[in-house]
Amino acid sequence: MKTNMIFADRVLRMFLAVATIALYFIGVIPAGIGLWLMIGAVIFLITSFTGYCPIYAVFGIGNKRKAV
């Protein structure tokens, strides 16, 4: 799998995922919507660690520069 995310995108996704998980466990995010946000947070963590976003691949979006 070829990476299609830049470093800033990966860091932003990781920050949002960790913040969502923390807010859920603190009790700021209610349980009903918290489940869906936790699923999204796990997906964000996986994509930030791998550097590959399947949605970007489907739509042909890639924010990584190609070597000239």
C-alpha positions in Angstrom: 0.0 0.0 0.0 1.4 3.3 -1.0 1.0 6.3 1.4 -1.3 9.1 0.2 -1.2 11.4 3.2 1.2 14.1 4.2 2.6 14.3 7.7 0.4 17.2 8.8 -2.7 15.3 7.8 -1.6 12.3 9.8 -0.8 14.4 12.9 -4.2 16.2 12.7 -6.1 12.9 12.4 -4.1 11.5 15.4 -4.8 14.6 17.5 -8.6 14.5 16.7 -8.8 10.8 17.5 -7.0 11.1 20.8 -9.1 14.1 21.7 -12.3 12.3 20.9 -11.3 9.2 22.9 -10.3 11.4 25.9 -13.6 13.4 25.8 -15.6 10.2 25.6 -13.9 8.6 28.6 -14.1 11.9 30.6 -17.8 11.9 30.0 -18.1 15.1 27.8 -19.4 13.1 24.9 -22.6 11.1 25.6 -22.8 7.4 25.1 -25.2 7.4 22.1 -23.1 9.5 19.7 -19.9 8.5 21.5 -20.0 5.0 20.0 -20.0 6.4 16.4 -17.4 8.9 17.3 -15.2 6.2 18.8 -15.5 4.1 15.6 -14.4 7.2 13.6 -11.6 7.8 16.0 -10.3 4.3 15.6 -10.5 4.7 11.8 -8.5 7.9 12.1 -5.9 6.3 14.2 -5.5 3.4 11.8 -5.2 5.7 8.8 -2.8 8.0 10.6 -0.5 5.2 11.5 -0.5 3.6 8.0 -0.4 6.9 6.1 -3.0 5.5 3.7 -6.6 6.7 3.4 -8.9 4.5 1.3 -11.4 7.4 0.8 -8.6 9.4 -0.8 -7.8 6.5 -3.1 -11.4 6.1 -4.2 -11.8 9.7 -5.1 -8.3 10.0 -6.6 -7.3 12.5 -3.9 -3.7 12.4 -2.8 -2.0 15.2 -0.9 1.4 13.7 -1.1 3.7 15.3 -3.6 5.1 13.2 -6.4 8.8 13.1 -7.0 9.8 15.1 -10.1 
